[in-house]
């Protein structure tokens, strides 16, 4: 079914003007980025859910920054994989292309994606708790505890932590793109974390979009989508690009 299903998605893309792609941890896992869930998500006997919170940072900012230094050190040498590069190629061929990612590793930008919507922020930006200034910082290791050059305030990772709300402007933009999508690809995500888990359903119900799920395994949303294709993003997406090419 694999090749025929990919060909079917390609035909839908070629006949459309507006495509939205949502990516999750699965695409980055193929580059070596840990998912931070399950047994491989442990760090010093802490869970990611216990460290990536405003409360944890307030309680022990040193511990949280040690964890982010560890993550930055793991991610820095990693490279985009064929799945990331395939999305760059799709972007070149589709008039209205939107890439939304749940990932904070920056690999889509590294691959050449023009303006991915990093809905949970990026590990390579920091934000001042005092003056709210946000800027890029790629130091590995970063100073513990880092201070804002503008006001001397404490810096935190510029990511969305558990218990925090997404930027309303970003969320509004995403829903605007979903509501005009003709095709949507849901790539490498377990469809658990909201609101991203509902994006495919929103595109299908509000825009009548053709929605295809590309994931290593089926999810609880697979029956709702038009197609669910099992496999690695780094293999399926390049095949898709081959079929989309004129």
Secondary structure, DSSP 8 states (H G I E B T S, - for coil): -HHHHHHHHHHHHHT-SEEEEEE-HHHHHTTT-----GGGG-BTTB-HHHHSBHHHHHH-HHHHHHHHHHHHHHHHT----HHHHHHHHHHHH-SEEEEEE---S-HHHHHT-SS-EETTEEEEEEEETTT--EEE---SS--TT-B-TTT--BEEEEE--BT----HHHHHHHHHHHTT-SEEEEES--S-STTGGGHHHHHHHHH--EEEEEESS--TTGGGSSEEEES-HHHHHHHHHHHH--
